Amino acid sequence: MTIERVCILGAGAVGASIASIIADARTAAASRDAGADRPPEVTLIADGERAQRLRANGIVVNGRHYRLPVTDDAETQLIIVAVKSTQLDAALPLLGRAAGRSAIVMSLLNGITSEDAIAAAIGPDRVVPAMILGIDAMGEGDGFRYLNRGTIHYGSDPSRHPVSGEAMDAIARCFDAAGLPYSISDDITRTLWWKFMINVGINQASAVLRGEYGLFQRSPHARELMRDAMHEVIELSRVEGTGLTDADIDAWDRTLMGLNPAGRTSMLQDVVAGRPTEVDLFAGTVLEIAARHGIDVPVNRTLYQIIRAIETGKT
């Protein structure tokens, strides 16, 4: 299996940044004989008014203007889904058309539920569980800017999403050629829970404190709020059997210290812009799992109420 074309569904900060990285790699390869290592083509998936805007205006990343093909019915081997979780349900019919009968789909959505939703639409053996960590892409004017590309972590879950080894290897070769940092996880469920823990902490704490990454790098009080929310996820992980420990919070702290101090989490960007947030995906999921096990999660319950109140105040 060879991936000759990658399609991106969701040309927001993360999706547009990934598309630009692939496009840059392909442009650079055109000036040399890349042979079998030639980067894939990259295409944006959209329909309706969104597709019209992308065709007319393209995307701008790090000050560079990209005009990429836009389609709603792609012939492709790999689709990367980078819409917001609040947009996923509406995007599933478009994803189903674009995926056809054979495309592999990789979801980079936050949380721990998108893979199952996508699998219900196209089948579990075509969904690659994945997440991206360390990318600091954010909106800038009419475009986006990032300093750190981050790393895509992906893997096969034999019990729920049994993607073939051939497909896993093809993705690795594709990412190598495209210059996309990646890591293949031997326990992707644990990896997704780790990202979930991070988002529950940094996204929600940044939203209520209106704090960029620099605040959490400087302030022990901001970090403590973040860590308290994460500890509740670790408690749930223990009863769910997904293997998180306090060492996973320490690992995130090291990543946090290397991020752009002026960078903003996606939830902070949503709050500042007055958009709906992913609080249901974060604290909402924590509350749901905690209720099943009879566990009290006061930090996330409080964060949920505060963020919901912020959303109400923006309407």
Secondary structure, DSSP 8 states (H G I E B T S, - for coil): ----EEEEE--SHHHHHHHHHHHHHHHHHHTS--GGG---EEEEE--HHHHHHHHHH-EEETTEEE---EESS---SEEEE---GGGHHHHHHHHHHHHTTT-EEEE--SSSSHHHHHHHHH-GGGEEEEEEES---EEETTEEE-S---EEEE--BTTTB---HHHHHHHHHHHHHHT--EEE-S-HHHHHHHHHHHIIIIIHHHHHHT--HHHHHH-HHHHHHHHHHHHHHHHHHHHHT----HHHHHHHHHHHTTS-TT---HHHHHHHHT---STIIIIIHHHHHHHHHT---HHHHHHHHHHHHHHHHH-
